[in-house]
Amino acid sequence: MSSINITWIILAASFPLLWPRPGLGDAVFAGIEGRFARFAQRKRLAALALGALTILARLALLHWFPVPQPKVHDEFSYLLAADTFAHGRLANPPHPLWIFFDTFHVIQHPSYASMYPPAQGIVMAAGKLLFGQPWIGVLLSVAAMCMAFTWMLQGWMPAEWALLGGLIVWSRFGLFSYWMNSYWGGAVAATGAALALGALARIWDRARFRDALIFGLGMGIVAISRPVEGAIFFLPLVAALLWWALRLNASARAAAMRRIVLPVAALFLCTAAFIGFYNWRVTGSPLVFPHFVEQKEITTAIFLWQHDKPPIHYDNPQFEDFYHNFMPSLYQASWPAAVGQWWYKSTDFWEFFLGPALSIPFLALPWILWKQPRTWLLLLQVALSGFGLWIVVYYHAHYAAPLMATVFLLLMLCLSELWRLRLFGIAVGAALVRLVVMFSLLIGPVYFAQATVPRLGGLDDWLHRHFVLPFVVAVAGLSLLRAARWIVSNRSASILIATCEALLLIGIVLYTCEIQRNLYSDAFPYVDDIAEPFRQPVEKQLTALPGEHLVLVRYSKDHNSGEEYVYNDAEIDHAKTVWAREIPGKDLGPLLQYFSNRDVWLYQPDEDDGSVTPYGVNSK
């Protein structure tokens, strides 16, 4: 209910724009829009500028938003992949004492490697090799995503709308979301999908060889980042491409086959060959994905129609808890549970990618479908990809990264169509578009300010209790400004009044952002635990000490298996600090003898997660 109320608040806040003509701050906004449109015509520069903005703006926030520390199982697995690739290998040999290092989402046999596709690890390995920090690879991948979205939109709509779409993508995902502030990924797959959609529009218009290469490149990027979701995503695109080629006349069809279809097919085969080679190096078979090795070790359902398999006994108590208690709690095969999955995933998708404000432009979707028949392909793609996300039990927002490209393409097509809407000669659509854009650009800073400026807490509480008063003051101020415009005809005074109107309108939108933050905070992807240290205090403590170290992690019986501390580098034996787990009933003698040259420490995170103590006889 709160999300519906917020949407209506945003719509209601637009009404002052419509009374009377011209709209509030129209002269100011029109000037900004004109300059923005002229800059957007320089398409390559616009895309590069957005990429530079993504990098510089995020680096400027490092004081408040430091380099993220990995916390989630998946992040450590991706970091293992990055470290492996940075050492020039696709996989590592299994460790002879692997049982003490066994952990979530990492396979130990037939090789020691991440279970995930390699794309995210590749970009983080690049960051590590070039700049000494894998997170720089994440930063660059998000910048590439913003640029790729701008380029994609340039192929479907006027340049100013394309740049605006890229700016909205940046404001929602390029600063505060977990795609930027963790190691889970998302940006890489979204980049590949955007390249493919942008290339498809250009192929339809000009049938150039280079666009076929970009389409194939995008397909390859998605295939090595989100292979299942990518396969579903590309089914309608490849079908549309072949249908387009087959409908041409004989001579044009032959040219299209030579310049478009064959290059795409060749790049697809190259991607398949790389995936097969990668699988062979990691699992020993070109047809066995690393994920399959992991799935053999778990008993829970992967698809909605599956039932859990008989339980497997694990020597590791944390595995017992995670795979026998937590994972089965997520889903049990039944139709009500499947419907519940649909609602959960739809809500999560909407909260992360759109939220209330970015839902408004879809009011224009029927007009888009009527005027531009090609958009039916996009709608089909949304339906197929949505179905694919539904039938797989597990879901996070980065699973839907390829679909994000289609959704934002539809969003910007609707936004540009909404701009043209006029009622009784009044530019209602322009008013709504300005509000949506302002809200989208300001909502992130509002979340950031509330999280980082403690003094705002009291003001925030007061505004929350007396929310009617600011709106009354705003409406009164708007009325006075409109009256002043009727009285004053001087151009300078009119510009000053228009500027005041624009600032007051921005204030209204800021307050609307504040309302969303208080009532429905999940409707914007903001990471609020980036400063959580996790293993960092212990790592800093041991890094400052001479020599090499072995940390034995001892969990309590009530330990939360979602918090796992045993993760290691690609070259375990050469790491300064090695993390291993105590396993009840398992003799530690071989492990202690193997690492006899190291200082041994005991870490009990459920008692004190900020320090270690020397391990000795009394530690047992």
Buried (B, 14 or more C-beta within 10 A) or exposed (E): EEBEBBBEBBBEBBEBBBEEEBBBBBBBBBBEBEEBBEBBEEBEEBBBBBBEBBBEBBEEBEEEBEEBBBBBBBBBBBBBBBBBBBBEBBBBEBBEBBBBBBBBBBBBEBBBBBBBBBBBBBBBBBBBBEEEEBBBBBBBBBBBBBBBBBBBBBBBBBBBBBBBBBBBBBBBBBBBBBBBBBBBBBBBBBBBBBBBBBBBBBBBEEBBEEBBBBBBBBBBBBBBBBBBBBBBBBBBBBEBBBEBBEEBEEEEBEEBBEBBBEBBBEBBEEBEEBBEEBBBBBBEEBEBBBBBBBEEBBBBBEEBEEEBEEEEEBEBBBBBBBBBEEBBEBBEBEEEEBEEBBEBBEEBBBBBBBBBBBBBBBBBBEBBBEEBEBBEBBBBBBEBBBEBBBBBBBBBBBBBBBBBBBBBBBBBBBBBBBBEBEEEEBBBBBBBBBBBBBBBBBBBBBBBBBBEEEEBEEEBEEBEEEBEEBBEEBBEBBEEBBEBBEEEEEEEEBEEBBEBBBEBBBBBBBBBBBBBBBBBEBBBBBBEEBEEEBBBBBBEBBEEEEEBBBBBBBBEEEBBBEBBBBBBBBBBEEBEBBBBBBBEEBEBEEBBEBBEEBBBBBBBBEEEBEEBEEBEEEBE
